[in-house]
Amino acid sequence: MAYFPQIAQFPGTRRVRRRTVGSEAMDGSIVKYADSGAGEIEWELSYAGLTDQEWGAIRELFEACEGRLETFTFVDPFANLLKSSEDLGAAVWLKDAGLGLAAGIADPLGGSGATRITNQGAEARAIWQELPAPASFRYAVSAYARCDAGARLTLFAEAGATKASKEFAIGPEWRRIVHSAQPGGTEEEVQFGVIVPGGAAVDVFGLQVEAQPGASAYKRSGAGGVYVNARFAEDVLTVNTDGPGLNSARVRIRTAG
Amino acid sequence: MSSFPRLKTGAVVQYPATRTVGYATEVFRFLDGAEQRYRARGSETRRWVIRLELLDETELAALEEFFESMEGAFGRFAFEDPWDGKQYPDCSLEGDEFEAEMLGETRAKTSLVVRENRS
């Protein structure tokens, strides 16, 4: 599967569109219907100072897709890529047997979105999510975590035989832990998750995966941020060469959503 | 019923903020210059333009999540007028598009328009 290269800069714009069909009466009241199939998301990515190699990667994808014709995978550079980040009981989350979940725990942002993960066995067990994202990208895997008794929690990104993991010591106070991981290789599925040591009960909140080296502020996620049927929004791709090896451009990408 | 999300400061809007009150008056003007006027709507309608800047990623995500939960202009929610604290129980977003500009880390901006429904 073709994918958009991991090149993102500020500023960027993201537009979420929905369609509402309405009929307004003379008295100003409106009868409305939601057209749920008509939603779309569009990104407008502005680039400056791109090297020839970086611009070449975007141009090659554009040519391979023949403009708006073909689809590619787009990893939203501004999103939390995980789905249902505060519902670890959702079907998108996979977990080893023997791992108990209790939702509704007080979280460090003043809500009750944290989950207590209890490992009843002696061996370390994991909870993870598999995303259709390229293993060659660099990701920031982050979470808030605490444990009354203290524990060593592991964040990981795994693709095929390669696993990039990092262990963190956590105590009774909330701590944000961040693992900058690049699984590497040509795999197009990456598993991101948490490993809980045997016998530990750990409170976890704000699980987040971003396609960048460092973590930004936590974003609660619903549908995630990997789009496998994205397209260029235009049939023309224009680049300005501002100097030797310095290119600027604006790219618009669109997907149903 | 859902409520419009607040920023981390507890505020709903930032300066400059815009509030409009509108009426719908139909006017018939006759050949002799006389007029007849009547209300096309039973009461006024309110509209708030909410422009937000310097948002962090958490605040922006909450606003986008709210937009998606409303399915754009379709959904209805309660909105507290930030000028006087009065609660308007039946409001909707005016548009079907949510645009977020990411200008830098913790420097996002967006704009939403809330409109009171007539039912």
Interface residues (C-beta under 8 A of the other chain):
Chain A: F10 P11 G12 T13 R14 R15 V16 R17 R18 R19 T20 G22 M26 D27 G28 S29 I30 K32 Y33 A34 S36 F78 N80 L109 S216 A217 Y218 K219 R220 S221 G222
Chain B: A24 A40 R41 G42 T45 D56 E57 T58 L60 A61 A62 E64 E65 F67 E68 E71 G72 A73 F74 G75 S92 D96 E97 F98 E99 A100 E101 M102 L103 G104 E105 T106 R107 N117 R118 S119
